[in-house]
């Protein structure tokens, strides 16, 4: 195999004569050195032809050898290419070159500041500037401040940026358009849009960058109306927009989902001859997708003269967001190069659309293909899919994979791991991840509180919330939702009242519909239905479907028929096709023996095409997810499963089990048929499969999509005692840990 060597450039003879002058090989530093080394020295012309670090270092060495480096002009030329060229060496080398210059001029200082501002660590710009103030005889000028302001913008350092702003004012540079444009971007990056806009209005003669900076600031800060209004103002002042303007305008259109205006912008771009480069075309494609016009997106995508990975990924996401997964997959397969962003988009699309099994299948395909390496985004989506399915084996494998690959846990990954372990039933592992996390933001704390809540450990969840408060991490809406859920599952009514009432006055978090729904659930579970109704009537916001759903659920628990009918009617006014409302009211009618009403509701559902969500239970065995529906006989081991169920039923009856036939929500006279209906519930099938496919002491872990029924709850308790097997059953709302005949929920669920 041929080995390529770095290109060596031909340097001039060190004794090269020009204008009858001889340049000696020894460096000479004198006050008149600039006259000794004129700007047209052949070595300086080579700097402009330099195309690699190797060549640059050769030139540097030769300049040192002949003393040319000690000429301020020549040194500044070298520093410029060191700091700003596309192949430029590491910034450390640039700093070393700079430190060799006896008396760097202001241009050289500005060049180094510019390089530091664009580096991975812009904070070092401030240290360079401090040194400049001490050592440079020339004061900072209008070329210094834009790069200083850029550096503090990168790290959103408001205090330091205000200092630079003040210095620019004192230096009478506060009317310079370049500095003002930089300050607008800085204040916007720090979240102070008011100050940014005030500066925008102060600019005596705004250029297109001024307009673009302010429009972009509004668009990125989720103020699309203001961004579009400013664009109209730009038109009125006859300032011609460019491609950067239109990218920000399209972003604003996307956030408003304003397809009509987006189409007008597209037409405007074409009519005004604004150059449609790839970035602008990608923005147009993204706008059509986010404005929910798949047809426009398809048409535009097909016409794009050039496509990059962003184009392909945007189209893939578009198809997936419309549920057209086969089309999304076709786009994925046609991509010239499938980078990790494309894989992530496909995995995330399945995971977020409630298809976690397909998400895990794509992740497995990624692993097998070795075409791209999973990154943090991949792992967050995959862990979320594992959490949905209760796939603890794969979730644990991903955790080990991260350790082996040296992937540092950021807060997103920590939150995802805690959520995965908690939802897969391994709360101790979730707590371990939480305890050893180096950084804990509000989402990490909230995820751990949620984990404790769903496992019925409400008191510990409340204690953790108090620990969070002591560490000065400010709770948000998610935190309070989880704390209130913890109080609900554990029956902590008084604690729920306290934290709900403290949300706004103590923590500055305004209660939303979900928080009222949690509070109604807390009161309803405890039988305080009148207080729950009173809370709903006093709500300062419109009571959403979740609030009436919580009340309806409480009415089912306590058999309050009149209030159940009222709650159901209000719920159906908001969501006419909510199948859960019909099912809950059916439960109340069945509990009260009103079978005619049950039949009537079922007829209404049939006539309107509303279908009850079928019960489904999942169990993971040896890394494989097995799915069971009610009465399922599609499993390869179906005969063994039903045989095991018969054995279970026989053993449970021998210890006094009596089927709870009130859980059969149909008017069936034959008691044996009622018993058979209970016998076919999906969670019982999953538990039976767990008993025949795993050995003690391994727990049987089951995930169900609906609330577990009373009979299945009683059966699981008895199985845990008779078979001496721990059963972890996660239903739609919480975990049930069955052990030695008892459940962690204490029959309060």
C-alpha positions as CSV (number, residue, x, y, z in Angstrom):
1,X,0.0,0.0,0.0
2,X,1.4,3.4,-0.9
3,X,2.1,5.7,2.0
4,X,1.4,9.4,1.4
5,X,3.9,11.8,2.8
6,X,3.2,15.5,3.8
7,X,3.9,17.9,1.1
8,X,7.2,19.7,1.5
9,X,7.4,23.2,0.2
10,X,10.5,24.8,-1.2
11,X,11.7,27.6,1.0
12,X,13.9,30.4,-0.3
13,X,17.6,30.5,0.4
14,X,18.2,32.2,3.8
15,X,20.8,34.4,2.1
16,X,18.2,35.5,-0.5
17,X,19.1,39.0,-1.8
18,X,16.4,41.6,-2.5
19,X,17.0,45.3,-3.2
20,X,20.7,44.7,-2.6
21,X,20.0,43.6,1.0
22,X,21.3,40.4,2.6
23,X,19.1,38.5,5.1
24,X,21.3,36.8,7.6
25,X,20.4,33.5,9.1
26,X,20.7,34.9,12.7
27,X,17.6,36.6,14.1
28,X,18.1,40.2,14.8
29,X,15.7,42.1,17.0
30,X,16.0,45.9,16.5
31,X,13.6,48.8,16.7
32,X,13.9,49.2,12.9
33,X,13.3,45.5,12.1
34,X,10.2,46.2,10.0
35,X,12.4,48.1,7.5
36,X,14.8,45.2,7.3
37,X,12.0,42.7,6.3
38,X,9.6,44.3,3.9
39,X,6.1,42.9,3.3
40,X,7.1,41.4,-0.1
41,X,9.6,39.0,1.4
42,X,9.3,35.7,-0.5
43,X,8.6,33.7,2.7
44,X,5.5,35.9,3.4
45,X,4.1,35.1,0.0
46,X,4.4,31.4,0.8
47,X,2.1,31.9,3.8
48,X,-0.8,32.6,1.5
49,X,0.0,29.3,-0.4
50,X,0.2,27.3,2.8
51,X,-2.2,24.3,2.8
52,X,-1.1,22.1,5.7
53,X,0.2,22.2,9.3
54,X,3.5,20.7,8.2
55,X,4.1,23.5,5.7
56,X,3.1,26.1,8.3
57,X,5.6,24.8,10.8
58,X,8.3,24.9,8.1
59,X,7.6,28.5,7.4
60,X,7.5,29.3,11.1
61,X,10.9,27.7,11.6
62,X,12.4,29.6,8.7
63,X,11.0,32.9,9.9
64,X,12.6,32.3,13.3
65,X,15.9,31.4,11.6
66,X,16.2,34.6,9.6
67,X,14.6,36.9,12.2
68,X,11.6,37.7,10.0
69,X,9.3,36.4,12.8
70,X,10.2,39.4,15.0
71,X,8.8,41.9,12.6
72,X,5.2,42.7,13.9
73,X,3.7,42.7,10.4
74,X,5.2,39.4,9.5
75,X,4.3,37.8,12.8
76,X,0.7,38.9,12.4
77,X,0.6,37.3,9.0
78,X,1.8,34.0,10.5
79,X,-0.6,34.2,13.5
80,X,-3.5,34.8,11.2
81,X,-3.0,31.6,9.2
82,X,-2.3,29.7,12.5
83,X,-5.5,30.9,14.1
84,X,-8.0,31.2,11.2
85,X,-7.1,28.8,8.4
86,X,-9.3,25.7,7.9
87,X,-6.3,23.4,8.5
88,X,-4.9,25.5,11.3
89,X,-3.1,23.7,14.1
90,X,-4.4,23.3,17.6
91,X,-5.0,26.5,19.4
92,X,-2.2,25.6,21.9
93,X,0.3,25.9,19.1
94,X,-1.2,29.3,18.1
95,X,-0.8,30.4,21.7
96,X,2.8,29.3,21.7
97,X,3.5,31.2,18.5
98,X,1.9,34.3,19.9
99,X,3.9,34.1,23.1
100,X,7.1,34.2,21.0
101,X,6.2,37.6,19.5
102,X,8.1,40.3,21.5
103,X,5.6,43.1,21.0
104,X,2.4,41.9,19.3
105,X,0.4,44.7,17.8
106,X,-3.4,45.2,18.2
107,X,-4.2,43.3,15.1
108,X,-2.4,40.3,16.4
109,X,-4.2,40.4,19.7
110,X,-7.5,40.7,17.9
111,X,-6.6,37.7,15.8
112,X,-5.9,35.6,18.8
113,X,-9.1,36.7,20.5
114,X,-11.0,35.8,17.4
115,X,-9.5,32.3,17.3
116,X,-10.3,31.8,21.0
117,X,-13.9,33.0,20.6
118,X,-14.4,30.3,17.9
119,X,-12.7,27.5,19.9
120,X,-14.2,24.8,22.0
121,X,-13.4,26.8,25.1
122,X,-14.4,30.4,24.4
123,X,-13.9,31.3,28.1
124,X,-10.2,31.6,27.5
125,X,-11.0,34.7,25.4
126,X,-11.5,36.7,28.6
127,X,-8.1,35.8,29.9
128,X,-6.4,36.8,26.6
129,X,-8.3,40.1,26.7
130,X,-7.2,40.8,30.2
131,X,-3.6,40.2,29.1
132,X,-4.2,42.5,26.1
133,X,-5.3,45.3,28.4
134,X,-2.2,45.0,30.5
135,X,0.4,44.5,27.7
136,X,-0.9,46.1,24.5
137,X,-0.2,49.8,24.2
138,X,-3.2,50.2,21.8
139,X,-6.6,50.1,23.3
140,X,-9.3,47.7,22.1
141,X,-11.1,48.8,18.9
142,X,-14.2,48.0,17.0
143,X,-12.7,44.8,15.7
144,X,-12.0,43.6,19.3
145,X,-15.4,43.8,20.8
146,X,-17.5,41.7,18.4
147,X,-15.3,38.6,19.1
148,X,-15.3,39.2,22.9
149,X,-19.1,39.4,22.7
150,X,-19.2,36.3,20.6
151,X,-17.3,34.4,23.2
152,X,-19.6,35.3,26.1
153,X,-22.6,34.6,23.8
154,X,-21.3,31.0,23.4
155,X,-21.4,30.4,27.2
156,X,-24.4,32.8,27.9
157,X,-22.3,34.8,30.4
158,X,-24.6,37.7,31.0
159,X,-22.5,39.5,33.6
160,X,-19.3,39.5,31.6
161,X,-21.1,40.5,28.4
162,X,-22.6,43.5,30.2
163,X,-19.1,44.4,31.2
164,X,-17.9,44.3,27.6
165,X,-21.0,46.3,26.6
166,X,-20.1,49.0,29.1
167,X,-16.5,49.1,27.9
168,X,-17.7,49.6,24.3
169,X,-19.9,52.5,25.4
170,X,-17.0,54.1,27.3
171,X,-14.8,53.7,24.2
172,X,-17.5,55.5,22.2
173,X,-18.0,52.4,20.0
174,X,-21.6,51.8,21.0
175,X,-22.9,53.1,17.7
176,X,-20.8,50.7,15.6
177,X,-23.2,48.4,13.7
178,X,-21.0,45.4,14.0
179,X,-20.7,45.7,17.8
180,X,-24.5,46.4,18.1
181,X,-25.3,43.3,16.0
182,X,-23.0,41.2,18.2
183,X,-24.7,42.6,21.3
184,X,-28.2,41.8,20.0
185,X,-27.1,38.2,19.4
186,X,-25.5,38.1,22.9
187,X,-28.6,39.4,24.8
188,X,-30.8,37.1,22.8
189,X,-28.5,34.1,23.6
190,X,-28.8,35.0,27.3
191,X,-32.6,35.2,27.1
192,X,-32.9,39.0,27.4
193,X,-35.0,39.7,24.3
194,X,-36.2,43.0,25.6
195,X,-32.6,44.4,25.8
196,X,-31.8,42.8,22.4
197,X,-34.7,44.6,20.8
198,X,-33.9,47.9,22.5
199,X,-30.4,47.8,20.9
200,X,-31.9,46.8,17.6
201,X,-34.1,50.0,17.6
202,X,-31.0,52.1,18.6
203,X,-29.0,51.1,15.5
204,X,-28.8,54.3,13.3
205,X,-28.4,52.4,10.0
206,X,-29.4,48.8,10.2
207,X,-27.9,46.4,7.8
208,X,-29.3,43.0,6.7
209,X,-27.3,41.3,9.5
210,X,-29.1,43.5,12.1
211,X,-32.5,42.5,10.8
212,X,-31.4,38.8,10.5
213,X,-30.0,38.7,14.0
214,X,-33.2,40.1,15.6
215,X,-35.6,38.0,13.5
216,X,-33.5,34.8,14.3
217,X,-33.6,35.7,18.0
218,X,-37.4,36.0,18.0
219,X,-37.8,32.8,16.0
220,X,-35.4,30.7,18.1
221,X,-37.0,32.0,21.4
222,X,-40.5,30.8,20.3
223,X,-41.8,34.2,19.4
224,X,-42.8,33.5,15.8
225,X,-45.4,36.3,15.6
226,X,-42.7,38.9,16.5
227,X,-40.3,37.4,14.0
228,X,-42.8,37.6,11.2
229,X,-43.8,41.1,12.1
230,X,-40.2,42.2,12.0
231,X,-39.9,40.6,8.6
232,X,-42.8,42.7,7.4
233,X,-41.0,45.8,8.9
234,X,-37.9,44.9,7.0
235,X,-39.9,44.9,3.8
236,X,-41.4,48.3,4.6
237,X,-37.9,49.8,5.1
238,X,-36.9,48.4,1.7
239,X,-34.2,46.2,3.2
240,X,-33.7,43.3,0.9
241,X,-33.7,40.0,2.8
242,X,-31.2,37.2,2.0
243,X,-31.2,33.5,2.4
244,X,-30.3,33.8,6.1
245,X,-33.4,35.9,6.6
246,X,-35.7,33.4,4.9
247,X,-34.3,30.5,6.9
248,X,-35.4,32.3,10.1
249,X,-38.7,33.3,8.6
250,X,-39.4,29.7,7.6
251,X,-38.5,28.6,11.2
252,X,-41.2,31.0,12.5
253,X,-43.7,29.7,10.0
254,X,-43.0,26.1,11.2
255,X,-43.5,27.1,14.8
256,X,-46.8,28.7,14.0
257,X,-47.8,25.7,11.7
258,X,-48.9,28.4,9.3
259,X,-48.9,26.5,6.0
260,X,-50.5,29.3,4.0
261,X,-47.9,31.8,5.0
262,X,-45.2,29.2,4.5
263,X,-46.3,28.7,0.9
264,X,-46.3,32.5,0.4
265,X,-42.7,32.6,1.7
266,X,-41.7,29.9,-0.7
267,X,-43.2,31.9,-3.6
268,X,-41.5,35.1,-2.3
269,X,-38.1,33.4,-2.4
270,X,-38.6,32.3,-6.0
271,X,-40.0,35.7,-7.2
272,X,-37.2,37.7,-5.6
273,X,-34.5,35.5,-6.9
274,X,-33.1,34.7,-3.4
275,X,-30.5,32.0,-3.9
276,X,-31.9,28.7,-2.9
277,X,-28.9,27.0,-1.4
278,X,-29.0,23.6,0.5
279,X,-29.6,25.2,3.9
280,X,-32.5,27.3,2.6
281,X,-34.0,24.3,0.8
282,X,-33.8,22.2,3.9
283,X,-35.6,24.9,5.8
284,X,-38.4,24.9,3.2
285,X,-38.7,21.1,3.5
286,X,-38.7,21.3,7.3
287,X,-41.4,24.0,7.1
288,X,-43.7,21.8,5.0
289,X,-43.3,18.8,7.3
290,X,-43.9,20.8,10.5
291,X,-46.9,22.5,8.8
292,X,-48.3,19.1,8.2
293,X,-48.3,19.1,4.5
294,X,-46.7,15.9,3.5
295,X,-47.7,16.3,-0.2
296,X,-45.9,19.7,-0.5
297,X,-42.9,18.1,1.3
298,X,-42.9,15.1,-1.1
299,X,-43.1,17.4,-4.2
300,X,-40.4,19.7,-3.0
301,X,-38.1,16.9,-1.9
302,X,-38.3,15.3,-5.3
303,X,-37.4,18.6,-7.0
304,X,-34.4,19.4,-4.8
305,X,-31.3,19.6,-7.0
306,X,-29.0,18.6,-4.0
307,X,-29.8,16.6,-0.9
308,X,-27.7,16.1,2.2
309,X,-28.3,13.8,5.2
310,X,-30.4,16.6,6.7
311,X,-32.7,16.5,3.7
312,X,-33.2,12.8,3.8
313,X,-33.6,12.7,7.6
314,X,-36.2,15.5,7.5
315,X,-38.3,13.5,4.9
316,X,-37.9,10.3,6.9
317,X,-39.2,12.1,10.0
318,X,-42.0,13.6,8.0
319,X,-43.3,10.2,6.8
320,X,-42.9,8.7,10.3
321,X,-44.9,11.7,11.9
322,X,-47.8,10.8,9.6
323,X,-47.6,7.2,10.6
324,X,-46.3,6.2,7.1
325,X,-43.6,3.9,8.5
326,X,-43.2,1.9,5.3
327,X,-42.5,5.1,3.4
328,X,-40.1,6.3,6.1
329,X,-38.3,3.0,5.8
330,X,-38.0,3.3,2.0
331,X,-36.5,6.8,2.4
332,X,-34.1,5.4,5.0
333,X,-33.0,2.5,2.7
334,X,-32.5,5.0,-0.2
335,X,-30.2,7.3,1.7
336,X,-26.8,7.6,0.2
337,X,-25.3,7.4,3.6
338,X,-27.1,6.4,6.8
339,X,-25.5,8.4,9.6
340,X,-26.5,8.0,13.2
341,X,-28.9,10.9,13.0
342,X,-31.0,8.9,10.4
343,X,-31.0,5.8,12.6
344,X,-32.0,7.9,15.6
345,X,-34.9,9.4,13.7
346,X,-36.3,6.0,12.7
347,X,-35.8,4.6,16.3
348,X,-37.4,7.7,17.9
349,X,-40.3,7.7,15.4
350,X,-41.3,4.2,16.4
351,X,-40.7,4.8,20.1
352,X,-42.7,8.0,20.3
353,X,-45.6,6.6,18.2
354,X,-46.2,3.8,20.7
355,X,-44.4,1.1,18.8
356,X,-41.5,0.2,21.1
357,X,-41.0,-3.3,19.7
358,X,-40.2,-1.9,16.2
359,X,-37.9,0.7,17.8
360,X,-35.9,-2.1,19.4
361,X,-35.8,-4.0,16.2
362,X,-34.3,-1.0,14.4
363,X,-31.8,-0.7,17.3
364,X,-30.8,-4.3,16.9
365,X,-30.5,-3.8,13.1
366,X,-28.1,-0.8,13.8
367,X,-26.0,-3.0,16.1
368,X,-25.8,-5.8,13.5
369,X,-25.0,-3.5,10.5
370,X,-22.2,-1.6,12.2
371,X,-22.9,1.2,9.8
372,X,-23.0,3.8,12.5
373,X,-22.2,3.9,16.2
374,X,-25.0,4.5,18.7
375,X,-24.7,7.9,20.4
376,X,-26.5,9.4,23.5
377,X,-29.6,10.2,21.5
378,X,-29.9,6.6,20.3
379,X,-29.6,5.2,23.8
380,X,-32.1,7.6,25.2
381,X,-34.7,6.5,22.7
382,X,-33.9,2.9,23.0
383,X,-34.0,3.0,26.8
384,X,-37.4,4.6,26.5
385,X,-38.6,1.8,24.3
386,X,-37.3,-0.7,26.9
387,X,-39.2,1.1,29.6
388,X,-42.4,0.9,27.6
389,X,-42.0,-2.8,27.1
390,X,-40.5,-3.7,30.5
391,X,-37.5,-5.1,28.6
392,X,-35.2,-5.2,31.6
393,X,-32.6,-7.5,30.0
394,X,-32.0,-5.2,27.0
395,X,-32.1,-2.1,29.2
396,X,-29.5,-3.6,31.5
397,X,-27.4,-4.6,28.5
398,X,-27.5,-1.0,27.2
399,X,-26.3,0.2,30.7
400,X,-23.4,-2.2,30.5
401,X,-22.7,-1.2,26.9
402,X,-22.4,2.5,28.0
403,X,-19.9,1.6,30.7
404,X,-17.8,-0.5,28.3
405,X,-17.8,2.3,25.6
406,X,-17.0,4.9,28.1
407,X,-20.1,6.9,27.4
408,X,-20.4,9.6,30.0
409,X,-23.8,9.8,31.7
410,X,-25.3,13.2,31.0
411,X,-28.6,14.2,32.7
412,X,-30.7,12.9,29.8
413,X,-29.1,9.4,29.9
414,X,-29.3,9.3,33.7
415,X,-33.0,10.2,33.6
416,X,-33.6,7.6,30.9
417,X,-31.8,4.9,32.9
418,X,-33.7,5.7,36.1
419,X,-37.0,5.6,34.2
420,X,-36.1,2.3,32.4
421,X,-35.1,0.5,35.6
422,X,-38.1,1.8,37.5
423,X,-40.6,0.9,34.8
424,X,-39.0,-2.5,34.4
425,X,-39.5,-3.2,38.1
426,X,-35.9,-2.9,39.3
427,X,-36.3,0.0,41.7
428,X,-33.1,-0.7,43.6
429,X,-31.1,-0.5,40.4
430,X,-32.9,2.8,39.6
431,X,-31.9,4.1,43.1
432,X,-28.3,3.0,42.5
433,X,-28.1,5.0,39.2
434,X,-29.6,8.0,41.0
435,X,-27.2,7.8,44.0
436,X,-24.1,7.6,41.8
437,X,-25.1,10.2,39.3
438,X,-22.5,13.0,39.2
439,X,-25.0,15.6,38.1
440,X,-28.7,15.7,39.1
441,X,-30.9,18.2,37.4
442,X,-34.6,18.7,38.0
443,X,-35.4,15.9,35.5
444,X,-33.1,13.4,37.2
445,X,-34.7,14.1,40.6
446,X,-38.2,14.0,39.1
447,X,-37.6,10.7,37.4
448,X,-36.5,9.1,40.7
449,X,-39.6,10.6,42.5
450,X,-41.8,9.1,39.7
451,X,-40.1,5.7,40.1
452,X,-40.8,5.6,43.9
453,X,-44.3,6.8,43.2
454,X,-45.2,4.1,40.7
455,X,-43.9,1.4,43.1
456,X,-46.1,2.7,45.9
457,X,-43.3,4.1,48.0
458,X,-45.0,7.4,48.4
459,X,-43.5,8.4,51.7
460,X,-40.0,7.9,50.3
461,X,-40.9,9.9,47.2
462,X,-42.0,12.8,49.4
463,X,-38.8,12.5,51.5
464,X,-36.8,12.6,48.2
465,X,-38.7,15.8,47.2
466,X,-37.6,17.4,50.5
467,X,-34.0,16.3,49.8
468,X,-34.3,17.9,46.3
469,X,-35.5,21.1,47.9
470,X,-32.5,21.1,50.3
471,X,-30.0,20.8,47.4
472,X,-31.5,24.0,45.9
473,X,-32.8,22.3,42.7
474,X,-36.0,24.1,41.8
475,X,-38.9,21.8,41.1
476,X,-40.9,22.2,37.9
477,X,-44.3,21.1,36.7
478,X,-43.1,17.5,36.1
479,X,-41.8,17.3,39.7
480,X,-45.1,18.2,41.2
481,X,-47.0,15.8,38.9
482,X,-44.8,13.0,40.2
483,X,-45.0,14.1,43.9
484,X,-48.8,14.3,43.7
485,X,-49.0,10.9,42.0
486,X,-46.9,9.5,44.9
487,X,-49.3,10.9,47.4
488,X,-52.2,9.4,45.4
489,X,-50.8,5.9,45.2
490,X,-49.9,5.9,48.9
491,X,-53.0,7.5,50.1
492,X,-51.2,10.5,51.5
493,X,-54.1,12.9,51.3
494,X,-52.9,15.6,53.7
495,X,-49.4,15.7,52.1
496,X,-51.1,16.0,48.7
497,X,-53.1,19.0,49.9
498,X,-50.0,20.7,51.3
499,X,-47.8,20.4,48.2
500,X,-50.6,21.2,45.8
501,X,-51.4,24.4,47.8
502,X,-47.7,25.3,48.0
503,X,-47.0,25.1,44.2
504,X,-47.6,28.7,43.2
505,X,-47.0,30.7,46.4
506,X,-43.9,28.8,47.5
507,X,-42.3,27.4,44.3
508,X,-43.7,29.7,41.6
509,X,-45.2,26.8,39.6
510,X,-48.7,27.5,38.4
511,X,-50.9,24.3,38.7
512,X,-52.0,23.0,35.4
513,X,-54.8,20.6,34.4
514,X,-52.7,17.6,35.2
515,X,-52.0,18.8,38.7
516,X,-55.7,19.3,39.3
517,X,-56.3,15.8,37.9
518,X,-53.8,14.4,40.4
519,X,-55.5,16.2,43.3
520,X,-58.9,15.0,42.3
521,X,-57.5,11.5,42.1
522,X,-56.0,11.8,45.6
523,X,-59.3,13.0,47.0
524,X,-61.4,10.6,45.0
525,X,-59.4,7.5,46.0
526,X,-59.8,8.5,49.6
527,X,-63.6,8.7,49.1
528,X,-63.6,12.5,49.5
529,X,-65.8,12.9,46.4
530,X,-67.6,16.1,47.6
531,X,-64.2,17.8,48.2
532,X,-63.1,16.6,44.8
533,X,-66.1,18.2,43.1
534,X,-65.6,21.4,45.0
535,X,-62.0,21.6,43.8
536,X,-63.1,21.1,40.2
537,X,-65.8,23.8,40.5
538,X,-63.2,26.3,41.8
539,X,-60.6,25.6,39.2
540,X,-59.2,28.9,37.7
541,X,-58.7,27.1,34.4
542,X,-60.9,25.0,32.2
543,X,-61.3,21.5,33.7
544,X,-59.8,19.1,31.1
545,X,-60.7,15.5,30.3
546,X,-58.1,14.1,32.7
547,X,-59.8,15.8,35.6
548,X,-63.2,14.3,34.8
549,X,-61.5,11.0,34.1
550,X,-60.0,11.0,37.6
551,X,-63.3,11.7,39.1
552,X,-65.0,9.0,37.1
553,X,-62.4,6.5,38.2
554,X,-63.1,7.4,41.8
555,X,-66.8,6.9,41.3
556,X,-66.1,3.4,40.0
557,X,-64.1,2.6,43.1
558,X,-66.8,3.9,45.5
559,X,-69.9,3.0,43.4
560,X,-71.3,6.5,43.2
561,X,-73.6,6.1,40.2
562,X,-75.1,9.6,40.0
563,X,-71.7,11.4,40.1
564,X,-70.3,8.8,37.7
565,X,-72.9,9.7,35.1
566,X,-72.2,13.4,35.6
567,X,-68.5,13.0,35.3
568,X,-68.9,10.7,32.2
569,X,-71.1,13.3,30.4
570,X,-68.6,16.1,31.1
571,X,-65.8,13.9,29.9
572,X,-67.6,12.9,26.7
573,X,-68.4,16.6,26.0
574,X,-64.6,17.2,25.8
575,X,-63.6,13.9,24.1
576,X,-66.7,12.3,22.4
577,X,-64.7,9.2,21.3
578,X,-63.0,8.5,24.6
579,X,-63.6,4.7,24.9
580,X,-62.3,4.8,28.5
581,X,-65.2,6.9,29.6
582,X,-67.7,4.3,28.3
583,X,-65.8,1.5,29.9
584,X,-65.5,3.2,33.4
585,X,-69.3,4.0,33.4
586,X,-70.0,0.5,32.3
587,X,-68.0,-0.7,35.3
588,X,-70.1,1.4,37.6
589,X,-73.3,0.1,36.1
590,X,-72.1,-3.5,36.3
591,X,-71.1,-3.0,39.9
592,X,-74.6,-1.7,40.6
593,X,-76.2,-4.6,38.7
594,X,-77.7,-2.3,36.0
595,X,-77.1,-4.6,33.1
596,X,-79.5,-2.9,30.8
597,X,-77.4,0.2,31.0
598,X,-74.3,-1.8,30.4
599,X,-75.9,-3.1,27.2
600,X,-77.0,0.3,26.2
601,X,-73.5,1.7,26.5
602,X,-72.1,-1.2,24.5
603,X,-74.6,-0.6,21.7
604,X,-73.7,3.1,21.6
605,X,-70.0,2.1,21.3
606,X,-70.9,-0.3,18.5
607,X,-73.1,2.2,16.6
608,X,-70.5,4.9,16.8
609,X,-67.6,2.6,16.0
610,X,-65.8,3.2,19.3
611,X,-63.8,0.2,20.4
612,X,-62.6,-0.7,23.8
613,X,-58.8,-1.0,24.1
614,X,-58.1,-4.7,24.3
615,X,-56.2,-5.9,27.3
616,X,-52.6,-6.8,26.5
617,X,-49.8,-8.2,28.7
618,X,-46.1,-8.5,28.0
619,X,-43.4,-10.6,29.6
620,X,-39.7,-10.7,28.8
621,X,-37.9,-14.0,29.0
622,X,-34.3,-14.4,28.0
623,X,-34.4,-11.0,26.3
624,X,-37.4,-11.9,24.2
625,X,-40.7,-10.1,24.6
626,X,-43.9,-12.3,24.6
627,X,-47.2,-10.7,24.1
628,X,-50.6,-12.0,25.3
629,X,-54.1,-10.7,24.5
630,X,-57.3,-11.8,26.3
631,X,-58.0,-15.4,25.4
632,X,-54.9,-15.6,23.4
633,X,-54.0,-19.0,21.9
634,X,-51.4,-17.9,19.3
635,X,-48.3,-18.6,21.4
636,X,-46.3,-21.6,20.4
637,X,-46.5,-22.9,23.9
638,X,-50.2,-22.2,24.2
639,X,-51.2,-25.7,25.3
640,X,-48.6,-25.7,28.1
641,X,-49.8,-22.3,29.2
642,X,-53.4,-23.3,29.5
643,X,-52.4,-26.5,31.2
644,X,-50.5,-24.5,33.7
645,X,-53.5,-22.2,34.2
646,X,-55.7,-25.2,35.0
647,X,-53.1,-26.4,37.5
648,X,-53.0,-22.9,39.1
649,X,-56.8,-22.7,39.3
650,X,-56.9,-26.1,41.0
651,X,-54.2,-25.3,43.5
652,X,-55.7,-21.9,44.3
653,X,-59.2,-23.3,44.9
654,X,-57.6,-25.8,47.3
655,X,-56.5,-22.9,49.5
656,X,-59.8,-21.1,49.4
657,X,-59.7,-19.0,46.2
658,X,-63.2,-18.0,44.9
659,X,-63.3,-16.2,41.5
660,X,-64.5,-12.6,41.8
661,X,-67.2,-12.8,39.2
662,X,-68.3,-9.2,39.8
663,X,-65.3,-8.3,37.6
664,X,-67.1,-9.8,34.6
665,X,-68.7,-6.8,33.0
666,X,-71.4,-8.6,31.1
667,X,-74.8,-10.0,32.1
668,X,-73.9,-13.7,32.0
669,X,-76.2,-16.1,33.8
670,X,-73.9,-19.2,33.6
671,X,-71.4,-19.0,36.5
672,X,-69.0,-21.3,34.7
673,X,-68.9,-19.0,31.7
674,X,-68.2,-16.1,34.0
675,X,-65.4,-17.9,35.6
676,X,-64.0,-18.9,32.1
677,X,-64.1,-15.2,31.1
678,X,-61.9,-14.3,34.1
679,X,-59.7,-17.3,33.4
680,X,-58.7,-15.8,30.0
681,X,-57.4,-12.4,31.1
682,X,-54.1,-11.5,29.5
683,X,-52.1,-11.0,32.8
684,X,-53.1,-14.5,33.9
685,X,-51.8,-16.0,30.6
686,X,-48.5,-14.0,31.0
687,X,-48.0,-15.1,34.6
688,X,-48.7,-18.7,33.6
689,X,-46.1,-18.5,30.9
690,X,-43.6,-16.9,33.4
691,X,-44.1,-19.9,35.7
692,X,-43.3,-22.5,33.1
693,X,-40.4,-20.6,31.5
694,X,-38.5,-19.2,34.5
695,X,-37.2,-20.7,37.7
696,X,-37.3,-19.5,41.3
697,X,-36.1,-17.3,42.7
698,X,-36.3,-15.1,39.5
699,X,-39.4,-12.9,39.7
700,X,-42.1,-13.0,37.1
701,X,-42.3,-9.6,35.5
702,X,-45.4,-8.6,33.6
703,X,-46.5,-5.3,32.0
704,X,-50.2,-4.7,31.3
705,X,-51.6,-1.9,29.2
706,X,-54.7,-1.5,31.3
707,X,-55.6,-1.3,35.0
708,X,-55.3,-4.8,36.6
709,X,-58.7,-6.1,37.6
710,X,-59.6,-7.2,41.1
711,X,-59.8,-10.9,40.4
712,X,-56.3,-10.9,38.7
713,X,-55.0,-9.0,41.6
714,X,-56.3,-11.6,44.1
715,X,-55.0,-14.4,41.9
716,X,-51.5,-12.9,41.7
717,X,-51.4,-12.5,45.5
718,X,-52.3,-16.2,46.0
719,X,-49.8,-17.4,43.3
720,X,-47.0,-15.6,45.0
721,X,-47.8,-17.5,48.2
722,X,-48.7,-20.9,46.8
723,X,-45.8,-21.1,44.3
724,X,-43.4,-19.0,46.4
725,X,-42.7,-16.7,43.4
726,X,-42.4,-13.0,43.5
727,X,-44.6,-11.4,40.8
728,X,-44.0,-7.8,39.6
729,X,-47.0,-6.6,37.6
730,X,-47.0,-3.1,36.1
731,X,-50.4,-1.9,35.0
732,X,-51.3,1.4,33.3
733,X,-50.9,3.4,36.6
734,X,-48.5,1.7,38.9
735,X,-46.5,-1.4,40.0
736,X,-47.8,-4.2,42.1
737,X,-45.2,-6.3,44.0
738,X,-46.8,-9.6,44.9
739,X,-44.8,-11.5,47.5
740,X,-45.9,-14.2,50.0
741,X,-49.5,-13.5,49.5
742,X,-49.3,-9.7,49.8
743,X,-49.2,-6.8,47.4
744,X,-47.1,-3.6,47.9
745,X,-50.2,-1.5,47.1
746,X,-51.9,-2.8,50.2
747,X,-55.0,-3.3,48.1
748,X,-55.2,0.5,47.5
749,X,-55.0,1.0,43.8
